[in-house]
Amino acid sequence: MSEHLFLAVPLPMQIKEKLSSFSKSWYGQLPFKKWTYQDDFHITLSFLGPVTYTKSNELVKQLQEELKNFNSFSLKLQNLGTFGDTKQPRVWWCGVNKSNELVECQKRVSKACETVGFATEKRPYSPHITLAKKFNDHFKKEFEIPLIWDENNVEFDVNEIVLYKIHPSKQPSYEPIEMIKLLKD
């Protein structure tokens, strides 16, 4: 039996609360069908899709090896953005700085995934935190997607990478099943 999994940077609770409070202030004003639940905010490193238990164990061992000497690092929240057509955006997101450490971490995660046999994303890495997604074609109000907010440059530490299991019909939808700790500076 397989489960849908992904690897991500978890966010501290105070960051999740800021993002949740901000995105909730836009409910009903923006044309999205699905809003990210507070506990589900994260920064995806690699989406894996369906994974067997054996393969997930193999991946965790490979990740531990790949990240064993990798130091924790800091990230900052940045401006907001969208994916897709600005008139019908697929995703509304909050960006984070694309630090050298984050890029290197994502490369090592991808390498571990490839070593174990997973296909990896070929598009350039675009770190972000999804606030809302799935454009609502039936949305009747005029709207303008906010792209700036007053929480830019809020900094937080990245101390671990998490393997999440997806539960599409539950809230929260993402369950942490393994944590790979990064070295403290």
N, C-alpha and C positions, 0 to 999 in steps of 0.2 A: 504494500500500500504506500502511496506517495502523498506528500503534502506540499502545498505551494509555499515557497520560502523566498526570503530576500535578506541581504546583508545591508546594515545601515549604521550610521552614527546616531545614537540616541541623544535626546535633548534633555537638559536639566528641567525640573518641574517649573522653575520660575520663568524659563523661556517658553515652555509650553503654555503657561498661564497667560503670558503677554500675547502670544500668537492667537490663542483662543479668544481672549477678550477683544482683540482687534478684529478678528474675522467675524465674530458674532455681531459686532456693531454694523456689519454689512449684510447680514441675513435679510432677504427680502428686497434688497436694493440692487443686488447683482444677479445675473442670469445663470446661476449654477445649480445643478441638481444635487450634487454631493459635496458636503462640507466636512472637512477633516475634524474628527473627534479629537478633543484635547490630548488624550493619552496616545494618539496615533501619530503625532508630529515627529518627524525624523528626517534625516538626510540619506537618501538611498546611495549605496555604493555599488551594489550589483543585484539585479533581479534574477532569480534562479529558476522560477517556475516550479513544476512538479518534481519533487525530490524524494527518493526512498530514504528510510531510516539509515541504512548502511552507508549510502552515499553522503548523507548529511554528517555522519560521524567521521568519514574519511575527509570531508571538507573542513570540519572543525580542526582536525589534527594538522592539516595542511596550512590553515590560517594561523594556528598557534606557532607553527614553524616560521611562516613568512613574516609574522609580526612580533616575534619574540624579542627583538632588539629595537622595536619601534617606540619612540617616546610619545607621551601624551602631548597635546598641542591645543592652542586656542583658536577659536573662530569668532567672527563678528557677523551679526545680522546686517543685511544691506537692503537696498531698495527692493521694491516689489516688481513683479513682471508677469507676463503671460506667455503661454505657448499656444500657437495656432493663430488664426486670423484675429486681428484686434476687434473686429465686429462680432465675431463668434468664437471667443477664446475657449480652448479645450481645458486649460489649466491656469489658475491664478496662484502665484507662488511668492514666497519671500526668499530672497537670495542670501547667500553667505559668501564671505570673501574666499576666493579660490586660492588659498594659501599653498605654498610649496608642500607643506606637510600633508594637507588634505589630498592634493594631487598624487603625492607619493603613496599615501595610504590606499587610495583608490586603485592605483596601479598594482600594489602588492596584493590587494584583495582580488583583483581581476586575474593576476598571475596564479594565485592559489586556486581560483575557480577553474581556470583553463587546465591546470595540472591535473585536477580531478575529473575533467571531462565536460565541464559546462561551457556552453557558448557564451561569449561576452559581448557586450554592446560595442558596436563599431563606430557609433557617433561620438564626437568629442564629449568628454565629461562636463556636465552642466549642473553643479551642486545647487540644490534648492530644497525648500520645505513647501510641500503642497498645502495651500490653504483651502482651495475649493477646486472642483473639476466637474466635467460633463456639462457642457453648455445646454441650457434649457431653451429649445426652439420656440416654446410657447410663452416665453417671458415677454410681457407687453409694455413694461416701463422703459423709458429712456434710461440709459446707464452710461457711466464713465468709470472704467476700472481704475482705482487708485494705484499709483505707481511709486508714491513716496509716503513715508510715515515717520513719526517722530522717534522711533526706536532704532534708527540706524546706528551702527557701531556698538550695539550692546554686545559685550564679549562673554563667551562661555568656554569652558574647558571640555576637551574631548579626551576621555580616559579609557574608553572601551569601544569595541565594535560589537554589534549584536546581530545574531541570526534570529530572524523573526519568522513565525508561522502566520499565515493569513487565514482569518476567519471572516469571509465576506459578509455574512449575515449577522455578525455580532458587533457590539460596541463595548470596549475597543475591538477593532478588527485585527490588530496585530499583537501577537503574543510572543514575548522574548523567550527563546528556548535555549540559547547558548550565548555566553558573553566571553569575549576575548579581551582581556585587560591589556592596556598599553602601559609601558614603563613610565613611572613618575620621573619628571625631570630632576 
